Amino acid sequence: MITTRIRLVALDLDGTLVGSNLTISARVQDTIARARARGTEITIVTGRMFAATKPFAETLGITGPLVCYQGAAIFEVSTGAVLRETPVHQEVTRQVLTWAQERNVHAQCYSGDTLYVQQINRFSKRYTDLAKVVPVVVPSLLDAFADTPSIKIVLVDDPGPSEEHLAALKPLLGDRAYITRSNVDFVEVLSPDVNKGEALAFVAQRYGATLAETLAVGDAWNDVPLITAAGIGVAMGSGPPELFAQADAVVGDVAHDGVAEAIERYVLT
């Protein structure tokens, strides 16, 4: 029986708060509002950019810390201030971009909450159609980020090749990078010093809460650190086996308002 009062709820965005229609359901909004009325803080913990996340935070009335880029950057919603930023190591950026260029794999980098690509193609559109952001096109990412730190590198491909890219990059980069997948199409490279679970600890401390007083809900591989760090870690029903194996509970998928189910079960009862 769980007796600890939940003071902070951390929610993944895509596949958790919203589905393909990019809309937060009325039931989920109502449940979150009731949790906030009881004094429980809410945050979003996502791989998205701040610009692509802020509208959802504002819909939910979130004004405090917001975790973006898988934890590599944390922003204050009300002011847009960067509370913390941890870029990819510069030598890792060069190595990954060179690796991608040699194999003709679509890569994209981020700096100043702006997305940079070398070309607009079906892979860049696959990402921007989801994130609803406009990229900046540069002649060469290697040149553009030769001296400019990138907060994250994303390789976008079809699911099969993406799995192969993940398998190839992990031994190549070793402990110099944190590599994860938020989607079957995306392989994301970040600093080894960050992940969603580590970022949750940062936000909890800002609110004066312990990790034992947190509830986290996610649906993908990149959410494993999040749900294992939280006092109660909940997996959406659409998640992969790796997530289920680490979760304290499994709820319905986004179409069945799994977030509302988790909050009703662990916060409102």
C-alpha positions in Angstrom: 0.0 0.0 0.0 1.4 3.4 -1.0 1.1 6.0 1.7 3.5 8.8 0.6 1.7 11.9 -0.6 2.6 12.8 -4.2 3.8 16.4 -4.4 5.1 16.4 -8.0 3.7 14.6 -11.1 6.1 14.4 -14.1 4.5 13.6 -17.5 6.1 12.6 -20.8 4.4 14.4 -23.7 4.2 12.5 -27.0 2.4 9.2 -26.5 1.6 10.0 -22.9 -0.1 13.4 -22.6 -1.0 13.6 -26.4 -1.4 11.2 -29.2 -1.1 11.7 -33.0 -3.8 14.5 -32.8 -1.5 16.5 -30.5 -4.5 17.3 -28.2 -4.7 16.8 -24.4 -8.1 15.2 -23.7 -10.7 16.8 -21.6 -10.5 14.1 -19.0 -6.7 14.4 -18.6 -7.0 18.2 -18.4 -9.7 17.9 -15.7 -7.7 15.3 -13.7 -4.6 17.4 -13.8 -6.5 20.5 -12.7 -7.9 18.6 -9.7 -4.5 17.4 -8.8 -3.1 21.0 -8.9 -6.1 22.2 -6.8 -4.9 19.8 -4.1 -1.4 21.3 -4.1 0.3 18.8 -6.4 2.8 20.4 -8.8 2.8 19.2 -12.5 5.7 19.2 -14.9 6.3 17.9 -18.4 9.5 15.9 -19.1 10.0 15.5 -22.8 12.6 15.2 -25.6 10.9 18.1 -27.4 12.3 21.7 -27.7 10.9 24.3 -25.4 9.2 26.1 -28.2 7.4 22.8 -29.1 6.5 22.1 -25.5 5.4 25.5 -24.1 1.9 25.5 -25.6 1.0 22.2 -23.9 2.4 23.5 -20.6 0.3 26.7 -20.8 -2.8 24.6 -21.6 -2.3 22.8 -18.3 -1.5 26.0 -16.3 2.2 25.0 -15.7 4.3 28.0 -15.0 7.4 26.5 -13.3 10.2 24.2 -14.5 9.8 22.3 -17.7 12.2 19.5 -18.8 13.1 19.5 -22.5 15.7 17.7 -24.7 15.5 14.5 -22.6 16.8 16.5 -19.7 19.6 18.4 -21.4 17.8 21.7 -20.9 15.3 22.8 -18.2 13.3 26.0 -18.7 11.0 28.2 -16.6 7.6 28.3 -18.4 6.5 31.7 -17.2 9.7 33.6 -18.2 11.3 31.3 -20.8 14.5 31.4 -18.7 17.0 28.6 -19.1 17.5 27.1 -15.6 20.1 24.6 -16.8 21.6 23.5 -20.0 24.0 20.6 -20.7 25.2 20.3 -24.3 26.7 17.3 -26.1 30.5 17.1 -25.8 32.0 18.9 -28.8 34.1 15.9 -30.0 31.0 13.7 -29.8 29.1 16.2 -32.0 31.8 16.1 -34.6 32.1 12.3 -34.6 28.3 11.7 -34.8 27.8 14.3 -37.6 30.8 12.8 -39.6 29.4 9.3 -39.0 25.9 10.4 -40.3 27.4 12.2 -43.3 29.4 9.2 -44.4 26.3 7.0 -44.3 23.9 9.6 -45.7 21.8 9.5 -42.5 19.7 12.5 -41.8 21.0 14.4 -38.8 19.8 17.5 -37.0 21.2 19.7 -34.2 19.8 22.2 -31.7 21.1 25.4 -30.3 19.3 28.3 -28.7 16.1 26.3 -28.8 16.4 26.4 -32.6 16.4 23.3 -34.9 19.1 23.1 -37.6 19.2 20.8 -40.6 21.1 20.5 -43.8 18.1 19.9 -46.0 14.3 19.7 -45.9 13.4 16.1 -46.7 10.9 13.4 -45.7 13.0 12.8 -42.5 13.1 16.4 -41.4 9.4 16.8 -42.2 8.6 13.6 -40.1 10.1 15.5 -37.1 8.8 19.0 -37.8 5.3 17.8 -38.6 5.3 16.3 -35.0 7.1 19.2 -33.3 5.4 22.0 -35.2 8.6 24.0 -35.5 10.4 25.6 -38.5 14.0 24.5 -39.0 16.9 26.6 -40.0 18.7 25.1 -43.1 22.5 25.4 -43.1 24.9 24.2 -45.9 26.9 22.0 -43.4 26.0 21.0 -39.8 29.7 20.0 -39.3 30.7 23.6 -40.1 27.8 25.2 -38.3 28.5 23.3 -35.1 32.3 23.2 -35.3 32.5 25.6 -32.4 28.9 25.9 -31.4 27.7 23.4 -28.8 24.6 21.3 -29.7 22.1 20.6 -27.0 21.1 17.4 -28.7 21.7 15.5 -32.0 18.9 13.5 -33.6 19.2 11.0 -36.4 16.0 10.4 -38.2 15.4 7.3 -40.3 12.9 4.5 -40.9 12.4 2.1 -37.9 14.6 -0.7 -39.1 17.7 1.4 -40.0 17.2 3.5 -36.8 17.6 0.3 -34.7 20.8 -0.4 -36.6 22.1 3.2 -36.0 21.4 2.8 -32.3 23.3 -0.5 -32.2 26.3 1.0 -34.1 26.6 4.2 -32.1 26.4 2.8 -28.6 29.8 1.0 -28.8 31.3 3.8 -30.9 30.5 6.5 -28.4 30.6 4.4 -25.2 30.3 6.4 -22.0 30.9 9.7 -23.8 27.3 10.1 -24.7 23.8 9.1 -23.6 21.9 7.5 -26.6 18.2 6.9 -26.5 15.1 6.6 -28.6 11.9 8.6 -28.1 10.3 7.1 -31.2 11.0 4.2 -33.5 12.3 6.7 -36.1 14.5 8.8 -33.8 18.0 8.1 -32.4 19.0 10.8 -29.9 22.5 11.6 -28.8 23.0 13.7 -25.6 25.5 14.4 -22.9 26.1 11.4 -20.6 25.4 13.6 -17.7 21.7 13.9 -18.4 18.5 11.9 -18.7 14.9 12.3 -17.8 15.4 10.8 -14.3 18.3 13.0 -13.4 16.2 16.0 -14.6 13.3 14.9 -12.5 15.6 15.1 -9.4 16.5 18.7 -10.4 12.8 19.8 -10.7 11.8 18.0 -7.5 14.5 19.8 -5.6 13.2 23.1 -7.0 9.8 22.3 -5.5 11.2 21.1 -2.2 10.0 17.6 -2.9 11.9 14.3 -2.6 11.9 11.7 -5.4 9.8 9.5 -3.2 7.1 12.1 -3.4 7.0 12.0 -7.2 4.8 10.2 -9.8 6.1 9.8 -13.3 4.3 8.5 -16.4 5.9 7.7 -19.8 5.6 5.5 -22.8 8.9 4.9 -24.5 12.6 3.8 -24.1 13.7 7.3 -23.1 11.2 7.2 -20.2 12.9 4.3 -18.4 15.2 6.7 -16.4 12.2 8.8 -15.5 10.0 6.1 -14.2 12.8 4.4 -12.3 13.8 7.6 -10.6 10.3 8.5 -9.5 8.7 7.3 -6.3 6.0 5.8 -8.4 6.8 5.0 -12.1 3.9 4.3 -14.4 4.1 3.0 -18.0 1.5 3.7 -20.6 -0.1 0.6 -22.1 1.5 1.3 -25.5 5.0 1.2 -24.1 7.8 -1.3 -25.0 8.6 -4.3 -22.8 11.8 -2.6 -21.5 9.6 0.1 -20.0 7.0 -2.4 -18.5 9.9 -4.3 -16.9 10.8 -1.2 -14.8 7.4 0.2 -14.1 5.5 0.0 -10.8 2.2 -0.1 -12.7 0.8 0.0 -16.2 -2.2 2.1 -17.3 -4.2 2.5 -20.5 -2.7 4.0 -23.6 -3.1 7.7 -24.6 -6.4 7.0 -26.4 -7.7 5.6 -23.1 -6.5 8.5 -20.9 -3.7 6.6 -19.1 -2.4 9.8 -17.5 -5.8 10.4 -15.9 -5.9 6.8 -14.7 -2.5 7.2 -13.1 -3.3 10.5 -11.4 -6.7 9.3 -10.2 -5.1 6.2 -8.7 -2.0 7.7 -7.0 -2.8 11.4 -6.4 -6.6 11.9 -6.1 -7.5 8.8 -4.0 
